[in-house]
Amino acid sequence: MHDDDRTAAWRRVAAAGDELSLAVACQACATDLDADCLGVSLIVAGEVRLLGCATDERAERMEDAQLVAGEGPCTDAYRYRGLVEEADLYRAFDRWPAFTQAAAEQNIRSVMAFPLVLGTLAIGVADVYRTEPGLLTARERNRARAYARILAVLALDEHPHLATSAPRSPRPGPQGYPPSIHMAAGVLAEVDNLVPEDALARLRAHAFAHNVPLVQTADHVLTHRTLD
């Protein structure tokens, strides 16, 4: 990545909207990289994952699918602190079985995930989605890395607690859940006499089976004390 890439990326972000925000930067990045949609997931203290931004409903669904399944490019890019890409998700079932199913439902064919890192602080991942198979070119990768730094700066500006949470080493599997999901799992555990791990698994399975965002499923449980 060259200084010219950073400068050009900042100029495109500045020209994309009246105010400088994570949402504006995400849209500028998606447009410049000829992506069909883009999502940013933020990870607090190595565990709790939050949706930072989604350029449309498809991106929101894809980010939630990774949270539900505990697999996908976001998890891998954060864990390994590097670019994770898949040229054709139709051929990636063995790599991410649940994620590729969700991608097929949203007509997403390829994905490139870039970790959002400032110094030694990793705060999340930007996922670039396309409806056609293929990978970014070398020039596009350099531009994407420039945008990743901008997205990290803006995400930290909008969510300053990301810098003050105690860091933890990345680990395999799901990177944790927002508090409402743990609370909903606790409700299910109490109502259905389940251990917390089984209640959480049931919550995730229900969200996946009904193609409903996990946070929305949790909110329903907290309101009605049942999945139905």
MITI-742411 format. One record per residue (C-alpha): residue number from 0; x, y, z; residue in three letters. Coordinates in steps of 0.25 Angstrom, whole numbers, m for minus. Example, Ala and Ser with C-alpha at 12.3 -4.5 7.8 and 13.67 -1.06 7.14 Angstrom:
<rs>
r num: 0 | xx: 49 | yy: m18 | zz: 31 | residuo: Ala;
r num: 1 | xx: 55 | yy: m4 | zz: 29 | residuo: Ser;
</rs>
This chain:
<rs>
r num: 0 | xx: 0 | yy: 0 | zz: 0 | residuo: Met;
r num: 1 | xx: 6 | yy: 14 | zz: m4 | residuo: His;
r num: 2 | xx: 3 | yy: 27 | zz: 1 | residuo: Asp;
r num: 3 | xx: m4 | yy: 31 | zz: m12 | residuo: Asp;
r num: 4 | xx: m14 | yy: 20 | zz: m9 | residuo: Asp;
r num: 5 | xx: m17 | yy: 25 | zz: 5 | residuo: Arg;
r num: 6 | xx: m18 | yy: 40 | zz: 0 | residuo: Thr;
r num: 7 | xx: m28 | yy: 35 | zz: m12 | residuo: Ala;
r num: 8 | xx: m36 | yy: 27 | zz: m2 | residuo: Ala;
r num: 9 | xx: m38 | yy: 39 | zz: 8 | residuo: Trp;
r num: 10 | xx: m42 | yy: 48 | zz: m4 | residuo: Arg;
r num: 11 | xx: m52 | yy: 38 | zz: m9 | residuo: Arg;
r num: 12 | xx: m58 | yy: 37 | zz: 5 | residuo: Val;
r num: 13 | xx: m58 | yy: 52 | zz: 7 | residuo: Ala;
r num: 14 | xx: m65 | yy: 54 | zz: m6 | residuo: Ala;
r num: 15 | xx: m76 | yy: 43 | zz: m3 | residuo: Ala;
r num: 16 | xx: m84 | yy: 50 | zz: 7 | residuo: Gly;
r num: 17 | xx: m86 | yy: 63 | zz: 15 | residuo: Asp;
r num: 18 | xx: m80 | yy: 57 | zz: 27 | residuo: Glu;
r num: 19 | xx: m69 | yy: 48 | zz: 30 | residuo: Leu;
r num: 20 | xx: m75 | yy: 35 | zz: 36 | residuo: Ser;
r num: 21 | xx: m73 | yy: 20 | zz: 36 | residuo: Leu;
r num: 22 | xx: m85 | yy: 18 | zz: 27 | residuo: Ala;
r num: 23 | xx: m80 | yy: 28 | zz: 17 | residuo: Val;
r num: 24 | xx: m67 | yy: 22 | zz: 16 | residuo: Ala;
r num: 25 | xx: m72 | yy: 8 | zz: 14 | residuo: Cys;
r num: 26 | xx: m81 | yy: 12 | zz: 3 | residuo: Gln;
r num: 27 | xx: m69 | yy: 20 | zz: m4 | residuo: Ala;
r num: 28 | xx: m60 | yy: 7 | zz: m2 | residuo: Cys;
r num: 29 | xx: m71 | yy: m2 | zz: m8 | residuo: Ala;
r num: 30 | xx: m73 | yy: 7 | zz: m20 | residuo: Thr;
r num: 31 | xx: m58 | yy: 9 | zz: m22 | residuo: Asp;
r num: 32 | xx: m55 | yy: m6 | zz: m22 | residuo: Leu;
r num: 33 | xx: m67 | yy: m9 | zz: m31 | residuo: Asp;
r num: 34 | xx: m73 | yy: m17 | zz: m19 | residuo: Ala;
r num: 35 | xx: m88 | yy: m21 | zz: m19 | residuo: Asp;
r num: 36 | xx: m88 | yy: m19 | zz: m4 | residuo: Cys;
r num: 37 | xx: m79 | yy: m18 | zz: 8 | residuo: Leu;
r num: 38 | xx: m81 | yy: m20 | zz: 23 | residuo: Gly;
r num: 39 | xx: m72 | yy: m17 | zz: 35 | residuo: Val;
r num: 40 | xx: m72 | yy: m25 | zz: 48 | residuo: Ser;
r num: 41 | xx: m66 | yy: m20 | zz: 61 | residuo: Leu;
r num: 42 | xx: m60 | yy: m29 | zz: 71 | residuo: Ile;
r num: 43 | xx: m59 | yy: m24 | zz: 86 | residuo: Val;
r num: 44 | xx: m48 | yy: m30 | zz: 94 | residuo: Ala;
r num: 45 | xx: m46 | yy: m41 | zz: 84 | residuo: Gly;
r num: 46 | xx: m60 | yy: m46 | zz: 87 | residuo: Glu;
r num: 47 | xx: m73 | yy: m38 | zz: 85 | residuo: Val;
r num: 48 | xx: m76 | yy: m36 | zz: 71 | residuo: Arg;
r num: 49 | xx: m85 | yy: m24 | zz: 67 | residuo: Leu;
r num: 50 | xx: m90 | yy: m19 | zz: 53 | residuo: Leu;
r num: 51 | xx: m82 | yy: m7 | zz: 50 | residuo: Gly;
r num: 52 | xx: m88 | yy: m4 | zz: 37 | residuo: Cys;
r num: 53 | xx: m95 | yy: m11 | zz: 25 | residuo: Ala;
r num: 54 | xx: m97 | yy: m4 | zz: 12 | residuo: Thr;
r num: 55 | xx: m110 | yy: m12 | zz: 9 | residuo: Asp;
r num: 56 | xx: m118 | yy: m23 | zz: 15 | residuo: Glu;
r num: 57 | xx: m110 | yy: m34 | zz: 7 | residuo: Arg;
r num: 58 | xx: m98 | yy: m29 | zz: 15 | residuo: Ala;
r num: 59 | xx: m105 | yy: m29 | zz: 28 | residuo: Glu;
r num: 60 | xx: m110 | yy: m43 | zz: 26 | residuo: Arg;
r num: 61 | xx: m96 | yy: m48 | zz: 22 | residuo: Met;
r num: 62 | xx: m90 | yy: m42 | zz: 35 | residuo: Glu;
r num: 63 | xx: m101 | yy: m48 | zz: 43 | residuo: Asp;
r num: 64 | xx: m99 | yy: m61 | zz: 37 | residuo: Ala;
r num: 65 | xx: m84 | yy: m61 | zz: 41 | residuo: Gln;
r num: 66 | xx: m89 | yy: m58 | zz: 55 | residuo: Leu;
r num: 67 | xx: m99 | yy: m69 | zz: 55 | residuo: Val;
r num: 68 | xx: m90 | yy: m80 | zz: 49 | residuo: Ala;
r num: 69 | xx: m77 | yy: m76 | zz: 56 | residuo: Gly;
r num: 70 | xx: m70 | yy: m77 | zz: 43 | residuo: Glu;
r num: 71 | xx: m67 | yy: m69 | zz: 31 | residuo: Gly;
r num: 72 | xx: m56 | yy: m59 | zz: 25 | residuo: Pro;
r num: 73 | xx: m59 | yy: m49 | zz: 37 | residuo: Cys;
r num: 74 | xx: m55 | yy: m59 | zz: 47 | residuo: Thr;
r num: 75 | xx: m43 | yy: m64 | zz: 40 | residuo: Asp;
r num: 76 | xx: m38 | yy: m50 | zz: 36 | residuo: Ala;
r num: 77 | xx: m39 | yy: m46 | zz: 50 | residuo: Tyr;
r num: 78 | xx: m32 | yy: m58 | zz: 56 | residuo: Arg;
r num: 79 | xx: m21 | yy: m58 | zz: 46 | residuo: Tyr;
r num: 80 | xx: m19 | yy: m43 | zz: 45 | residuo: Arg;
r num: 81 | xx: m19 | yy: m44 | zz: 30 | residuo: Gly;
r num: 82 | xx: m26 | yy: m44 | zz: 17 | residuo: Leu;
r num: 83 | xx: m36 | yy: m55 | zz: 15 | residuo: Val;
r num: 84 | xx: m42 | yy: m57 | zz: 1 | residuo: Glu;
r num: 85 | xx: m51 | yy: m67 | zz: m7 | residuo: Glu;
r num: 86 | xx: m52 | yy: m66 | zz: m22 | residuo: Ala;
r num: 87 | xx: m64 | yy: m75 | zz: m23 | residuo: Asp;
r num: 88 | xx: m73 | yy: m78 | zz: m11 | residuo: Leu;
r num: 89 | xx: m80 | yy: m88 | zz: m19 | residuo: Tyr;
r num: 90 | xx: m68 | yy: m97 | zz: m17 | residuo: Arg;
r num: 91 | xx: m65 | yy: m93 | zz: m3 | residuo: Ala;
r num: 92 | xx: m75 | yy: m102 | zz: 5 | residuo: Phe;
r num: 93 | xx: m64 | yy: m110 | zz: 12 | residuo: Asp;
r num: 94 | xx: m58 | yy: m97 | zz: 16 | residuo: Arg;
r num: 95 | xx: m70 | yy: m90 | zz: 22 | residuo: Trp;
r num: 96 | xx: m82 | yy: m99 | zz: 20 | residuo: Pro;
r num: 97 | xx: m93 | yy: m90 | zz: 27 | residuo: Ala;
r num: 98 | xx: m87 | yy: m77 | zz: 22 | residuo: Phe;
r num: 99 | xx: m87 | yy: m82 | zz: 8 | residuo: Thr;
r num: 100 | xx: m102 | yy: m86 | zz: 9 | residuo: Gln;
r num: 101 | xx: m105 | yy: m72 | zz: 14 | residuo: Ala;
r num: 102 | xx: m97 | yy: m66 | zz: 2 | residuo: Ala;
r num: 103 | xx: m104 | yy: m74 | zz: m8 | residuo: Ala;
r num: 104 | xx: m118 | yy: m69 | zz: m2 | residuo: Glu;
r num: 105 | xx: m113 | yy: m55 | zz: m4 | residuo: Gln;
r num: 106 | xx: m106 | yy: m58 | zz: m18 | residuo: Asn;
r num: 107 | xx: m92 | yy: m54 | zz: m13 | residuo: Ile;
r num: 108 | xx: m82 | yy: m62 | zz: m21 | residuo: Arg;
r num: 109 | xx: m68 | yy: m56 | zz: m15 | residuo: Ser;
r num: 110 | xx: m63 | yy: m49 | zz: m3 | residuo: Val;
r num: 111 | xx: m51 | yy: m42 | zz: 2 | residuo: Met;
r num: 112 | xx: m49 | yy: m39 | zz: 17 | residuo: Ala;
r num: 113 | xx: m39 | yy: m29 | zz: 22 | residuo: Phe;
r num: 114 | xx: m35 | yy: m28 | zz: 37 | residuo: Pro;
r num: 115 | xx: m37 | yy: m14 | zz: 43 | residuo: Leu;
r num: 116 | xx: m24 | yy: m11 | zz: 50 | residuo: Val;
r num: 117 | xx: m18 | yy: 1 | zz: 57 | residuo: Leu;
r num: 118 | xx: m4 | yy: m2 | zz: 62 | residuo: Gly;
r num: 119 | xx: m6 | yy: m14 | zz: 70 | residuo: Thr;
r num: 120 | xx: m21 | yy: m12 | zz: 72 | residuo: Leu;
r num: 121 | xx: m30 | yy: m21 | zz: 64 | residuo: Ala;
r num: 122 | xx: m44 | yy: m16 | zz: 65 | residuo: Ile;
r num: 123 | xx: m51 | yy: m23 | zz: 54 | residuo: Gly;
r num: 124 | xx: m52 | yy: m27 | zz: 39 | residuo: Val;
r num: 125 | xx: m58 | yy: m21 | zz: 26 | residuo: Ala;
r num: 126 | xx: m64 | yy: m32 | zz: 17 | residuo: Asp;
r num: 127 | xx: m65 | yy: m28 | zz: 2 | residuo: Val;
r num: 128 | xx: m76 | yy: m36 | zz: m5 | residuo: Tyr;
r num: 129 | xx: m78 | yy: m38 | zz: m20 | residuo: Arg;
r num: 130 | xx: m89 | yy: m45 | zz: m28 | residuo: Thr;
r num: 131 | xx: m79 | yy: m50 | zz: m38 | residuo: Glu;
r num: 132 | xx: m68 | yy: m60 | zz: m35 | residuo: Pro;
r num: 133 | xx: m53 | yy: m54 | zz: m35 | residuo: Gly;
r num: 134 | xx: m43 | yy: m48 | zz: m27 | residuo: Leu;
r num: 135 | xx: m38 | yy: m33 | zz: m25 | residuo: Leu;
r num: 136 | xx: m27 | yy: m29 | zz: m34 | residuo: Thr;
r num: 137 | xx: m13 | yy: m25 | zz: m28 | residuo: Ala;
r num: 138 | xx: m17 | yy: m10 | zz: m29 | residuo: Arg;
r num: 139 | xx: m31 | yy: m13 | zz: m23 | residuo: Glu;
r num: 140 | xx: m24 | yy: m20 | zz: m11 | residuo: Arg;
r num: 141 | xx: m15 | yy: m8 | zz: m9 | residuo: Asn;
r num: 142 | xx: m27 | yy: 1 | zz: m9 | residuo: Arg;
r num: 143 | xx: m35 | yy: m8 | zz: 0 | residuo: Ala;
r num: 144 | xx: m24 | yy: m8 | zz: 10 | residuo: Arg;
r num: 145 | xx: m24 | yy: 7 | zz: 10 | residuo: Ala;
r num: 146 | xx: m39 | yy: 7 | zz: 12 | residuo: Tyr;
r num: 147 | xx: m37 | yy: m3 | zz: 23 | residuo: Ala;
r num: 148 | xx: m29 | yy: 7 | zz: 31 | residuo: Arg;
r num: 149 | xx: m39 | yy: 18 | zz: 29 | residuo: Ile;
r num: 150 | xx: m51 | yy: 9 | zz: 33 | residuo: Leu;
r num: 151 | xx: m43 | yy: 5 | zz: 46 | residuo: Ala;
r num: 152 | xx: m40 | yy: 20 | zz: 49 | residuo: Val;
r num: 153 | xx: m55 | yy: 24 | zz: 47 | residuo: Leu;
r num: 154 | xx: m60 | yy: 11 | zz: 55 | residuo: Ala;
r num: 155 | xx: m51 | yy: 15 | zz: 66 | residuo: Leu;
r num: 156 | xx: m56 | yy: 29 | zz: 66 | residuo: Asp;
r num: 157 | xx: m71 | yy: 24 | zz: 66 | residuo: Glu;
r num: 158 | xx: m68 | yy: 13 | zz: 76 | residuo: His;
r num: 159 | xx: m57 | yy: 18 | zz: 86 | residuo: Pro;
r num: 160 | xx: m59 | yy: 7 | zz: 95 | residuo: His;
r num: 161 | xx: m52 | yy: m2 | zz: 85 | residuo: Leu;
r num: 162 | xx: m39 | yy: 4 | zz: 90 | residuo: Ala;
r num: 163 | xx: m41 | yy: 2 | zz: 105 | residuo: Thr;
r num: 164 | xx: m46 | yy: m12 | zz: 105 | residuo: Ser;
r num: 165 | xx: m36 | yy: m22 | zz: 111 | residuo: Ala;
r num: 166 | xx: m30 | yy: m29 | zz: 99 | residuo: Pro;
r num: 167 | xx: m30 | yy: m44 | zz: 98 | residuo: Arg;
r num: 168 | xx: m23 | yy: m54 | zz: 88 | residuo: Ser;
r num: 169 | xx: m31 | yy: m58 | zz: 76 | residuo: Pro;
r num: 170 | xx: m37 | yy: m72 | zz: 77 | residuo: Arg;
r num: 171 | xx: m44 | yy: m82 | zz: 67 | residuo: Pro;
r num: 172 | xx: m59 | yy: m82 | zz: 66 | residuo: Gly;
r num: 173 | xx: m69 | yy: m72 | zz: 69 | residuo: Pro;
r num: 174 | xx: m63 | yy: m59 | zz: 74 | residuo: Gln;
r num: 175 | xx: m74 | yy: m56 | zz: 84 | residuo: Gly;
r num: 176 | xx: m88 | yy: m50 | zz: 84 | residuo: Tyr;
r num: 177 | xx: m94 | yy: m37 | zz: 88 | residuo: Pro;
r num: 178 | xx: m100 | yy: m36 | zz: 103 | residuo: Pro;
r num: 179 | xx: m115 | yy: m38 | zz: 98 | residuo: Ser;
r num: 180 | xx: m111 | yy: m51 | zz: 92 | residuo: Ile;
r num: 181 | xx: m105 | yy: m57 | zz: 105 | residuo: His;
r num: 182 | xx: m118 | yy: m51 | zz: 112 | residuo: Met;
r num: 183 | xx: m127 | yy: m58 | zz: 103 | residuo: Ala;
r num: 184 | xx: m120 | yy: m71 | zz: 104 | residuo: Ala;
r num: 185 | xx: m121 | yy: m70 | zz: 119 | residuo: Gly;
r num: 186 | xx: m136 | yy: m68 | zz: 118 | residuo: Val;
r num: 187 | xx: m137 | yy: m81 | zz: 109 | residuo: Leu;
r num: 188 | xx: m128 | yy: m88 | zz: 119 | residuo: Ala;
r num: 189 | xx: m137 | yy: m85 | zz: 130 | residuo: Glu;
r num: 190 | xx: m151 | yy: m87 | zz: 123 | residuo: Val;
r num: 191 | xx: m146 | yy: m100 | zz: 116 | residuo: Asp;
r num: 192 | xx: m137 | yy: m105 | zz: 127 | residuo: Asn;
r num: 193 | xx: m125 | yy: m105 | zz: 118 | residuo: Leu;
r num: 194 | xx: m110 | yy: m103 | zz: 121 | residuo: Val;
r num: 195 | xx: m106 | yy: m89 | zz: 115 | residuo: Pro;
r num: 196 | xx: m98 | yy: m95 | zz: 104 | residuo: Glu;
r num: 197 | xx: m110 | yy: m103 | zz: 99 | residuo: Asp;
r num: 198 | xx: m119 | yy: m91 | zz: 100 | residuo: Ala;
r num: 199 | xx: m109 | yy: m83 | zz: 92 | residuo: Leu;
r num: 200 | xx: m108 | yy: m94 | zz: 81 | residuo: Ala;
r num: 201 | xx: m123 | yy: m95 | zz: 81 | residuo: Arg;
r num: 202 | xx: m124 | yy: m80 | zz: 79 | residuo: Leu;
r num: 203 | xx: m114 | yy: m80 | zz: 68 | residuo: Arg;
r num: 204 | xx: m121 | yy: m92 | zz: 61 | residuo: Ala;
r num: 205 | xx: m134 | yy: m85 | zz: 61 | residuo: His;
r num: 206 | xx: m129 | yy: m72 | zz: 55 | residuo: Ala;
r num: 207 | xx: m122 | yy: m80 | zz: 44 | residuo: Phe;
r num: 208 | xx: m134 | yy: m89 | zz: 41 | residuo: Ala;
r num: 209 | xx: m143 | yy: m77 | zz: 40 | residuo: His;
r num: 210 | xx: m133 | yy: m68 | zz: 33 | residuo: Asn;
r num: 211 | xx: m135 | yy: m57 | zz: 44 | residuo: Val;
r num: 212 | xx: m124 | yy: m49 | zz: 49 | residuo: Pro;
r num: 213 | xx: m118 | yy: m54 | zz: 62 | residuo: Leu;
r num: 214 | xx: m120 | yy: m41 | zz: 70 | residuo: Val;
r num: 215 | xx: m135 | yy: m40 | zz: 65 | residuo: Gln;
r num: 216 | xx: m137 | yy: m55 | zz: 70 | residuo: Thr;
r num: 217 | xx: m131 | yy: m51 | zz: 83 | residuo: Ala;
r num: 218 | xx: m140 | yy: m39 | zz: 85 | residuo: Asp;
r num: 219 | xx: m152 | yy: m47 | zz: 82 | residuo: His;
r num: 220 | xx: m148 | yy: m57 | zz: 93 | residuo: Val;
r num: 221 | xx: m145 | yy: m46 | zz: 103 | residuo: Leu;
r num: 222 | xx: m159 | yy: m40 | zz: 100 | residuo: Thr;
r num: 223 | xx: m167 | yy: m53 | zz: 99 | residuo: His;
r num: 224 | xx: m159 | yy: m63 | zz: 107 | residuo: Arg;
r num: 225 | xx: m160 | yy: m73 | zz: 96 | residuo: Thr;
r num: 226 | xx: m155 | yy: m75 | zz: 82 | residuo: Leu;
r num: 227 | xx: m169 | yy: m77 | zz: 76 | residuo: Asp;
</rs>
